[in-house]
Protein backbone atom coordinates (compact mmCIF):
# COMPACT_ATOMS: atom_id res chain seq x y z
CA UNK A 1 0.00 0.00 0.00
CA UNK A 2 1.16 3.54 -0.78
CA UNK A 3 1.97 5.48 2.38
CA UNK A 4 0.42 8.49 0.65
CA UNK A 5 -3.01 6.95 1.21
CA UNK A 6 -2.60 7.17 4.98
CA UNK A 7 -1.55 10.81 4.73
CA UNK A 8 -4.50 11.58 2.45
CA UNK A 9 -6.97 9.94 4.83
CA UNK A 10 -5.53 11.80 7.84
CA UNK A 11 -5.77 15.11 5.97
CA UNK A 12 -9.36 14.56 4.81
CA UNK A 13 -10.52 13.25 8.19
CA UNK A 14 -8.91 16.17 10.02
CA UNK A 15 -10.75 18.58 7.75
CA UNK A 16 -14.03 16.69 8.21
CA UNK A 17 -13.77 16.65 12.02
CA UNK A 18 -12.30 20.13 12.43
CA UNK A 19 -8.89 19.11 13.81
CA UNK A 20 -6.14 21.78 13.52
CA UNK A 21 -3.29 19.33 14.05
CA UNK A 22 -2.77 15.58 14.24
CA UNK A 23 -0.01 12.99 14.08
CA UNK A 24 -0.31 9.30 13.25
CA UNK A 25 2.22 6.51 13.56
CA UNK A 26 1.84 2.94 12.28
CA UNK A 27 4.12 -0.05 12.91
CA UNK A 28 3.48 -2.64 10.21
CA UNK A 29 5.64 -5.13 8.37
CA UNK A 30 8.67 -4.17 10.45
CA UNK A 31 8.43 -0.54 9.33
CA UNK A 32 7.44 2.75 10.95
CA UNK A 33 5.06 4.90 8.91
CA UNK A 34 4.05 8.44 9.84
CA UNK A 35 1.40 10.87 8.63
CA UNK A 36 1.19 14.34 10.16
CA UNK A 37 -1.22 17.16 9.45
CA UNK A 38 -1.79 20.76 10.42
CA UNK A 39 -0.48 22.91 13.22
CA UNK A 40 0.27 22.80 16.94
CA UNK A 41 -1.89 25.84 17.77
CA UNK A 42 -4.20 28.16 15.87
CA UNK A 43 -2.74 31.09 17.85
CA UNK A 44 0.96 30.22 17.51
CA UNK A 45 1.08 27.72 14.64
CA UNK A 46 3.97 25.38 13.96
CA UNK A 47 3.73 22.34 11.69
CA UNK A 48 2.97 19.07 13.47
CA UNK A 49 5.55 16.35 12.87
CA UNK A 50 6.30 12.90 14.33
CA UNK A 51 8.31 14.44 17.17
CA UNK A 52 5.73 17.04 18.19
CA UNK A 53 4.69 16.53 21.81
CA UNK A 54 1.05 15.81 22.65
CA UNK A 55 -0.51 15.00 25.98
CA UNK A 56 -1.26 11.27 26.16
CA UNK A 57 -3.76 11.69 29.00
CA UNK A 58 -4.97 8.27 30.18
CA UNK A 59 -2.55 6.31 27.98
CA UNK A 60 -0.18 7.29 30.81
CA UNK A 61 -1.86 4.55 32.85
CA UNK A 62 -0.03 1.94 30.76
CA UNK A 63 3.27 3.52 31.86
CA UNK A 64 2.24 3.64 35.50
CA UNK A 65 1.13 0.02 35.41
CA UNK A 66 4.34 -1.06 33.67
CA UNK A 67 6.44 0.69 36.31
CA UNK A 68 4.46 -1.02 39.05
CA UNK A 69 4.91 -4.41 37.37
CA UNK A 70 8.67 -3.85 37.28
CA UNK A 71 8.48 -3.48 41.06
CA UNK A 72 6.45 -6.69 41.23
CA UNK A 73 9.07 -8.39 39.06
CA UNK A 74 11.76 -7.23 41.49
CA UNK A 75 9.86 -8.68 44.46
CA UNK A 76 9.14 -5.25 45.96
CA UNK A 77 5.35 -5.27 45.51
CA UNK A 78 2.84 -8.10 45.88
CA UNK A 79 -0.22 -7.55 43.65
CA UNK A 80 -2.63 -9.37 46.00
CA UNK A 81 -1.57 -7.26 48.98
CA UNK A 82 -3.80 -4.54 50.44
CA UNK A 83 -2.87 -1.06 49.26
CA UNK A 84 -2.32 0.06 52.85
CA UNK A 85 0.73 -2.21 53.09
CA UNK A 86 2.49 0.25 50.76
CA UNK A 87 0.45 3.41 51.43
CA UNK A 88 -0.35 3.39 55.15
CA UNK A 89 -1.71 6.94 54.85
CA UNK A 90 -4.48 5.74 52.47
CA UNK A 91 -7.72 6.71 54.30
CA UNK A 92 -9.70 3.53 53.51
CA UNK A 93 -8.84 0.65 55.80
CA UNK A 94 -10.68 -1.93 53.65
CA UNK A 95 -8.15 -4.68 52.90
CA UNK A 96 -10.15 -5.69 49.83
CA UNK A 97 -8.66 -2.63 48.09
CA UNK A 98 -5.61 -4.40 46.69
CA UNK A 99 -2.85 -3.38 44.31
CA UNK A 100 -4.12 -5.73 41.59
CA UNK A 101 -7.63 -4.27 41.84
CA UNK A 102 -6.28 -0.78 41.30
CA UNK A 103 -4.54 -1.98 38.15
CA UNK A 104 -7.71 -3.44 36.59
CA UNK A 105 -10.19 -0.86 37.92
CA UNK A 106 -12.02 -3.28 40.25
CA UNK A 107 -11.04 -1.63 43.56
CA UNK A 108 -14.46 0.06 43.84
CA UNK A 109 -12.99 3.57 43.90
CA UNK A 110 -14.84 6.52 42.41
CA UNK A 111 -13.70 8.00 39.11
CA UNK A 112 -11.57 10.88 40.38
CA UNK A 113 -10.81 13.32 43.16
CA UNK A 114 -11.08 16.82 41.72
CA UNK A 115 -8.56 18.69 43.81
CA UNK A 116 -5.37 20.66 43.19
CA UNK A 117 -2.70 19.66 45.69
CA UNK A 118 0.04 21.78 44.19
CA UNK A 119 3.14 21.06 42.13
CA UNK A 120 5.50 19.97 44.90
CA UNK A 121 6.87 16.50 45.52
CA UNK A 122 4.12 16.06 48.14
CA UNK A 123 1.30 16.45 45.58
CA UNK A 124 0.41 12.75 45.41
CA UNK A 125 0.60 12.26 49.17
CA UNK A 126 -1.79 15.18 49.69
CA UNK A 127 -4.09 13.84 46.96
CA UNK A 128 -4.28 10.37 48.51
CA UNK A 129 -5.17 11.89 51.88
CA UNK A 130 -8.32 13.37 50.30
CA UNK A 131 -9.57 10.13 48.75
CA UNK A 132 -13.03 9.08 49.93
CA UNK A 133 -15.30 6.05 50.03
CA UNK A 134 -16.30 3.28 47.64
CA UNK A 135 -18.91 3.20 44.89
CA UNK A 136 -18.94 -0.63 44.67
CA UNK A 137 -17.59 -3.51 46.76
CA UNK A 138 -13.93 -4.12 45.85
CA UNK A 139 -13.57 -6.99 43.42
CA UNK A 140 -17.26 -7.00 42.44
CA UNK A 141 -17.00 -5.21 39.09
CA UNK A 142 -14.89 -2.90 36.94
CA UNK A 143 -15.39 0.86 37.09
CA UNK A 144 -12.74 3.04 35.45
CA UNK A 145 -10.91 5.12 38.06
CA UNK A 146 -8.45 7.95 37.59
CA UNK A 147 -8.11 8.14 41.37
CA UNK A 148 -7.10 4.48 41.50
CA UNK A 149 -4.18 5.05 39.15
CA UNK A 150 -3.04 8.13 41.02
CA UNK A 151 -2.97 5.87 44.07
CA UNK A 152 -0.80 3.41 42.11
CA UNK A 153 1.55 6.34 41.57
CA UNK A 154 1.75 6.83 45.32
CA UNK A 155 2.60 3.14 45.78
CA UNK A 156 5.48 3.62 43.34
CA UNK A 157 6.68 6.66 45.28
CA UNK A 158 6.61 4.92 48.65
CA UNK A 159 8.28 1.74 47.41
CA UNK A 160 11.07 3.46 45.47
CA UNK A 161 11.57 6.49 47.70
CA UNK A 162 11.47 8.66 44.57
CA UNK A 163 8.94 11.15 43.19
CA UNK A 164 6.58 9.36 40.80
CA UNK A 165 7.97 11.05 37.69
CA UNK A 166 11.59 10.19 38.48
CA UNK A 167 10.69 6.60 39.35
CA UNK A 168 8.85 6.12 36.05
CA UNK A 169 11.76 7.61 34.14
CA UNK A 170 14.14 5.09 35.74
CA UNK A 171 11.82 2.06 35.65
CA UNK A 172 10.18 2.59 32.25
CA UNK A 173 11.12 5.56 30.07
CA UNK A 174 14.85 4.85 30.09
CA UNK A 175 14.63 1.07 29.52
CA UNK A 176 12.12 1.60 26.68
CA UNK A 177 14.41 4.12 24.97
CA UNK A 178 11.94 7.00 25.18
CA UNK A 179 13.88 10.25 25.03
CA UNK A 180 11.01 12.52 24.00
CA UNK A 181 8.50 11.84 26.79
CA UNK A 182 8.05 14.18 29.76
CA UNK A 183 5.78 15.12 32.64
CA UNK A 184 6.65 18.75 33.35
CA UNK A 185 5.92 21.91 31.42
CA UNK A 186 9.51 22.93 32.11
CA UNK A 187 10.71 20.00 29.99
CA UNK A 188 8.06 20.42 27.31
CA UNK A 189 8.26 24.17 26.77
CA UNK A 190 11.70 24.03 25.10
CA UNK A 191 10.38 21.60 22.46
CA UNK A 192 7.64 21.67 19.84
CA UNK A 193 4.32 20.79 21.47
CA UNK A 194 0.62 20.90 20.67
CA UNK A 195 -2.07 22.70 22.63
CA UNK A 196 -5.72 21.66 22.85
CA UNK A 197 -8.65 23.41 21.22
CA UNK A 198 -12.38 23.50 21.87
CA UNK A 199 -15.38 25.22 20.34
CA UNK A 200 -16.03 28.60 21.93
CA UNK A 201 -19.37 30.27 22.62
CA UNK A 202 -19.66 31.38 18.98
CA UNK A 203 -18.92 27.95 17.53
CA UNK A 204 -15.34 28.72 16.53
CA UNK A 205 -12.22 26.94 17.74
CA UNK A 206 -10.16 28.54 20.46
CA UNK A 207 -7.18 27.36 22.50
CA UNK A 208 -8.28 25.28 25.49
CA UNK A 209 -6.89 26.41 28.82
CA UNK A 210 -5.38 25.25 31.12
CA UNK A 211 -2.97 23.27 28.99
CA UNK A 212 -2.32 20.49 31.52
CA UNK A 213 -3.81 19.09 34.71
CA UNK A 214 -2.37 19.02 38.21
CA UNK A 215 0.74 17.11 39.24
CA UNK A 216 -1.25 14.66 41.38
CA UNK A 217 -2.97 13.47 38.20
CA UNK A 218 0.33 12.55 36.51
CA UNK A 219 0.08 8.79 37.21
CA UNK A 220 -3.38 8.61 35.67
CA UNK A 221 -2.84 10.99 32.79
CA UNK A 222 0.14 13.35 32.83
CA UNK A 223 2.66 12.08 30.27
CA UNK A 224 3.48 14.23 27.23
CA UNK A 225 5.06 12.44 24.27
CA UNK A 226 5.39 12.13 20.49
CA UNK A 227 3.98 9.53 18.11
CA UNK A 228 7.55 8.43 17.36
CA UNK A 229 8.09 7.63 21.06
CA UNK A 230 4.68 5.97 21.19
CA UNK A 231 5.64 3.55 18.44
CA UNK A 232 8.77 2.74 20.46
CA UNK A 233 6.47 2.13 23.44
CA UNK A 234 4.25 -0.12 21.31
CA UNK A 235 7.25 -2.13 20.09
CA UNK A 236 8.50 -2.42 23.68
CA UNK A 237 5.18 -4.04 24.64
CA UNK A 238 5.02 -6.18 21.50
CA UNK A 239 8.30 -7.86 22.38
CA UNK A 240 8.99 -11.13 24.20
CA UNK A 241 9.31 -9.77 27.74
CA UNK A 242 7.22 -12.13 29.94
CA UNK A 243 6.16 -9.38 32.35
CA UNK A 244 4.86 -7.23 29.52
CA UNK A 245 3.15 -10.18 27.83
CA UNK A 246 1.45 -10.93 31.14
CA UNK A 247 -0.04 -7.42 31.17
CA UNK A 248 -2.03 -8.40 28.06
CA UNK A 249 -3.72 -11.33 29.83
CA UNK A 250 -7.39 -10.71 30.77
CA UNK A 251 -8.09 -10.14 34.47
CA UNK A 252 -11.75 -9.03 34.45
CA UNK A 253 -14.45 -9.15 31.78
CA UNK A 254 -16.17 -6.00 30.56
CA UNK A 255 -19.77 -5.74 29.45
CA UNK A 256 -20.97 -3.65 26.51
CA UNK A 257 -17.92 -1.42 26.62
CA UNK A 258 -16.32 0.43 23.72
CA UNK A 259 -13.14 0.18 25.76
CA UNK A 260 -12.93 -3.56 25.26
CA UNK A 261 -14.14 -7.04 26.15
CA UNK A 262 -11.82 -7.32 29.15
CA UNK A 263 -9.12 -5.50 31.10
CA UNK A 264 -5.62 -6.86 31.43
CA UNK A 265 -3.16 -4.90 33.54
CA UNK A 266 -4.06 -1.34 32.47
CA UNK A 267 -4.63 -2.46 28.85
CA UNK A 268 -8.11 -2.88 27.39
CA UNK A 269 -8.49 -6.09 25.39
CA UNK A 270 -10.94 -6.31 22.52
CA UNK A 271 -11.74 -8.74 19.76
CA UNK A 272 -12.16 -6.88 16.46
CA UNK A 273 -13.34 -8.91 13.51
CA UNK A 274 -11.87 -12.07 15.04
CA UNK A 275 -8.51 -10.48 15.87
CA UNK A 276 -7.32 -9.70 19.40
CA UNK A 277 -6.34 -6.09 20.07
CA UNK A 278 -4.74 -4.37 23.08
CA UNK A 279 -5.16 -0.67 23.59
CA UNK A 280 -5.82 2.46 25.59
CA UNK A 281 -7.13 5.91 24.84
CA UNK A 282 -6.80 9.30 26.48
CA UNK A 283 -8.45 12.70 26.54
CA UNK A 284 -7.17 15.91 28.11
CA UNK A 285 -8.40 19.49 27.69
CA UNK A 286 -8.87 19.59 23.91
CA UNK A 287 -6.19 16.94 23.33
CA UNK A 288 -6.90 13.29 22.45
CA UNK A 289 -4.89 10.11 21.90
CA UNK A 290 -5.42 6.47 20.90
CA UNK A 291 -2.91 3.61 20.99
CA UNK A 292 -3.82 0.16 19.67
CA UNK A 293 -1.64 -2.96 19.39
CA UNK A 294 -2.40 -6.15 17.47
CA UNK A 295 0.17 -8.55 18.95
CA UNK A 296 -0.53 -11.51 16.67
CA UNK A 297 0.18 -9.30 13.64
CA UNK A 298 3.10 -7.33 15.20
CA UNK A 299 1.10 -4.19 14.43
CA UNK A 300 0.46 -0.91 16.21
CA UNK A 301 -1.20 2.41 15.45
CA UNK A 302 -1.09 5.61 17.48
CA UNK A 303 -3.11 8.76 16.81
CA UNK A 304 -2.95 12.13 18.58
CA UNK A 305 -5.07 15.19 17.81
CA UNK A 306 -5.63 18.63 19.26
CA UNK A 307 -9.31 19.65 19.12
CA UNK A 308 -12.68 18.81 20.61
CA UNK A 309 -15.48 18.03 20.43
CA UNK A 310 -14.52 15.64 17.62
CA UNK A 311 -11.04 14.55 18.65
CA UNK A 312 -12.20 11.13 19.81
CA UNK A 313 -14.20 10.26 16.65
CA UNK A 314 -11.29 11.50 14.51
CA UNK A 315 -8.78 9.33 16.36
CA UNK A 316 -11.05 6.30 16.17
CA UNK A 317 -11.73 6.84 12.47
CA UNK A 318 -7.98 6.79 11.79
CA UNK A 319 -7.51 3.64 13.89
CA UNK A 320 -10.34 1.91 12.03
CA UNK A 321 -8.92 2.97 8.68
CA UNK A 322 -5.49 1.63 9.60
CA UNK A 323 -6.91 -1.71 10.79
CA UNK A 324 -8.88 -2.13 7.58
CA UNK A 325 -6.27 -0.99 5.08
CA UNK A 326 -3.17 -2.57 6.64
CA UNK A 327 -4.67 -5.72 8.18
CA UNK A 328 -8.04 -6.22 6.48
CA UNK A 329 -9.75 -6.00 9.90
CA UNK A 330 -13.17 -4.29 9.94
CA UNK A 331 -14.49 -2.53 13.08
CA UNK A 332 -18.21 -1.56 13.02
CA UNK A 333 -20.64 -0.05 15.52
CA UNK A 334 -23.71 -2.13 16.54
CA UNK A 335 -27.18 -1.03 15.41
CA UNK A 336 -29.74 0.04 18.05
CA UNK A 337 -33.39 -1.08 18.13
CA UNK A 338 -36.26 1.33 17.37
CA UNK A 339 -37.61 3.54 20.18
CA UNK A 340 -39.41 1.43 22.82
CA UNK A 341 -41.59 3.53 25.15
CA UNK A 342 -41.93 0.79 27.80
CA UNK A 343 -38.17 0.33 28.16
CA UNK A 344 -37.55 4.07 28.00
CA UNK A 345 -39.73 4.59 31.07
CA UNK A 346 -37.38 2.44 33.12
CA UNK A 347 -34.19 4.35 32.40
CA UNK A 348 -35.02 8.07 32.20
CA UNK A 349 -33.71 10.02 35.16
CA UNK A 350 -30.58 11.30 36.83
CA UNK A 351 -27.36 9.46 37.73
CA UNK A 352 -24.03 10.68 39.09
CA UNK A 353 -20.43 10.07 40.06
CA UNK A 354 -18.25 12.25 42.26
CA UNK A 355 -17.70 15.06 39.76
CA UNK A 356 -20.42 14.67 37.12
CA UNK A 357 -24.12 14.14 36.64
CA UNK A 358 -25.64 12.06 33.85
CA UNK A 359 -29.23 12.78 32.82
CA UNK A 360 -31.28 10.60 30.47
CA UNK A 361 -34.22 12.32 28.83
CA UNK A 362 -37.07 11.00 26.66
CA UNK A 363 -37.34 13.42 23.76
CA UNK A 364 -40.23 11.53 22.17
CA UNK A 365 -39.09 8.83 19.73
CA UNK A 366 -35.50 9.54 20.80
CA UNK A 367 -33.42 9.25 23.96
CA UNK A 368 -30.67 11.67 24.89
CA UNK A 369 -27.88 11.38 27.43
CA UNK A 370 -26.26 14.50 28.91
CA UNK A 371 -23.14 14.49 31.10
CA UNK A 372 -22.32 17.68 32.98
CA UNK A 373 -19.60 18.63 35.44
CA UNK A 374 -21.35 19.42 38.73
CA UNK A 375 -21.78 23.19 39.32
CA UNK A 376 -20.13 23.00 42.74
CA UNK A 377 -17.11 21.31 41.17
CA UNK A 378 -16.84 24.08 38.58
CA UNK A 379 -17.28 26.75 41.25
CA UNK A 380 -14.56 25.25 43.44
CA UNK A 381 -12.10 24.64 40.60
CA UNK A 382 -9.04 26.86 40.72
CA UNK A 383 -8.52 26.48 36.96
CA UNK A 384 -10.92 26.39 34.02
CA UNK A 385 -12.47 22.96 33.45
CA UNK A 386 -13.33 21.49 30.02
CA UNK A 387 -16.61 22.57 28.46
CA UNK A 388 -19.67 20.38 28.75
CA UNK A 389 -20.94 18.56 25.67
CA UNK A 390 -24.42 18.90 24.19
CA UNK A 391 -26.75 15.95 24.90
CA UNK A 392 -25.98 12.78 22.92
CA UNK A 393 -28.69 10.77 21.16
CA UNK A 394 -28.47 7.06 21.97
CA UNK A 395 -30.42 3.83 21.45
CA UNK A 396 -30.85 0.51 23.21
CA UNK A 397 -29.31 -2.57 21.64
CA UNK A 398 -31.24 -5.74 20.71
CA UNK A 399 -32.10 -8.33 23.35
CA UNK A 400 -32.67 -8.04 27.09
CA UNK A 401 -29.11 -7.06 27.97
CA UNK A 402 -29.85 -3.40 28.92
CA UNK A 403 -27.01 -2.34 26.64
CA UNK A 404 -26.95 0.86 24.59
CA UNK A 405 -24.91 2.72 21.97
CA UNK A 406 -24.48 6.48 21.40
CA UNK A 407 -25.54 7.21 17.84
CA UNK A 408 -24.17 10.70 17.16
CA UNK A 409 -21.87 13.40 18.49
CA UNK A 410 -18.37 13.36 19.94
CA UNK A 411 -18.86 9.93 21.55
CA UNK A 412 -20.61 8.25 18.62
CA UNK A 413 -20.18 4.48 18.90
CA UNK A 414 -19.55 4.59 22.67
CA UNK A 415 -21.30 1.65 24.33
CA UNK A 416 -22.52 1.04 27.86
CA UNK A 417 -25.19 -0.70 29.90
CA UNK A 418 -27.68 -0.26 32.72
CA UNK A 419 -27.47 -2.19 35.98
CA UNK A 420 -30.38 -3.54 38.04
CA UNK A 421 -30.81 -4.55 41.66
CA UNK A 422 -32.30 -7.84 42.89
CA UNK A 423 -35.83 -6.53 42.26
CA UNK A 424 -35.05 -5.67 38.63
CA UNK A 425 -35.00 -1.90 39.18
CA UNK A 426 -32.48 0.14 37.21
CA UNK A 427 -29.94 1.48 39.72
CA UNK A 428 -26.99 2.61 37.59
CA UNK A 429 -25.54 3.18 34.14
CA UNK A 430 -22.03 2.59 32.79
CA UNK A 431 -20.51 5.15 30.44
CA UNK A 432 -16.89 5.00 29.27
CA UNK A 433 -16.27 2.24 31.78
CA UNK A 434 -17.45 4.38 34.73
CA UNK A 435 -20.40 3.48 36.96
CA UNK A 436 -22.91 6.30 37.51
CA UNK A 437 -25.30 5.44 40.34
CA UNK A 438 -28.93 6.49 40.07
CA UNK A 439 -29.93 9.37 42.33
CA UNK A 440 -32.52 8.48 44.97
CA UNK A 441 -35.07 11.03 43.78
CA UNK A 442 -34.71 9.78 40.23
CA UNK A 443 -35.11 6.19 41.42
CA UNK A 444 -38.34 7.01 43.25
CA UNK A 445 -39.65 8.90 40.23
CA UNK A 446 -38.85 5.94 38.03
Phi, psi and omega in degrees: 000140176290131178294340179298331181293323176297313180299320179294319179295316180300316180298311183293321179292321178297320178293319180297319185266359177071047182255116180295321183213143181206154175222140182229137174232138179230134173251112183209137178060031181074019184227144174266130180235135181234148172218121183236148185216142167078206191233162182287329185202140178283344179270322181227073192285132167229148180297139174281133174227184186290346178256000177296136182274131175234149171291134178270346182051233190290349172301337176306331181301329178292330176287315179299315180295321179295318177298317179297319180292332174294325176290325174296314180302325181276001179078017183263345179223139176251116185303325183281355184284150173299145181302325185294346173298324183256338180230076183298340179278356178300125188295332183274125182271001182295115182286353176286344176280095184255167178300312182300324181287333171295318186292332180246020172063031178247016183283350180082011180280152177294173186297309187203163168247114183271093182205142177258113181255021174089181185249011180279174180293350178265009186300314181292319179300317180292323178298311182300324180296339182261002180290144187253219188274196185254150174256351178201154178299132179305133180087355185276332184191166176269137170212115188305129187224113171295317181302320180300320180284330173295326176293323173302319177301323178291324174302313180301317179300311185292324182285321183270338186076014181241154169302147184312311186297319179291322179297317180294322177300318182284321184279331192230302188298314178297305180302329180277354179076029181265108183254002183230042181226128190215163177250333189257148176298329179299322177285321187286323193295340179272002181237170178284125182219156181263148172249157180278160177223149174220163176287131177277188183298334183259013176079014178248152181290141172219159180296132179275130179230144003287162182289320187220154180284189184282162182297325181296342177269003181302317182297327180270346184183029188254000185282142177241129188204176180251164177292331177296316176294326181292327174291325174297319177297318178299314181294325176301317181278343178274356183283195187263007181298122185296326178295317181289322175299320180298332178293342180268002179277136181295139178242332178207138180282149173249152181242127174048049183243132173295337181295325181163182177268340182200166174247134172270235170254098187077313185292146171262130185252131183215137173273123179238111177056039178084005181242134180282130178238158181225124185201179175200147176242175178202147175219129177246203182279090181079014178230138188220149183212147174222136175228124181227131176247145171237088189302320184291344177251004184049054187230147174209150173221137176231138180227133173230144182213164190231041174202139168255167008274001189254020178296318181294308178298328175297309181302315182292327177296320179293317178300315180297320179298316181296317178300316183290315189276335178262331184241349184073023182258126185254129178243117183236150174281147175287159181262130178282164176277164175298161178308132181232104187300322182296316180287327179299320182300335180283333193249344180297146180142192186246142180224161177205163165235190188301322188247351187222154170248149178233121182241128178253125185238140174269110181269003184084102184070004176204142175256143173234154182231122181239129178245124182233142170292134184299139182305321181292331176290316177298317184295326183274347184293136180275346176231163181292133179265159179303150179294153174282151176271156171294159179302144179259131170288143178212164180221153177283149180267160184301153177093186183253035185272350184061030178263156182217167175219136175284132190256352179199165177094190187296336181248027178307131181093347178296133182247159178195190181203161176261147178248150181237155173271188184296338179271356181091006180277136177294124182239351181194168178219139176262132175222128181054036177079004181252138178272119171259121179274143182289138179287146186302316180298319178296322181294318180293321180295326182289000000 
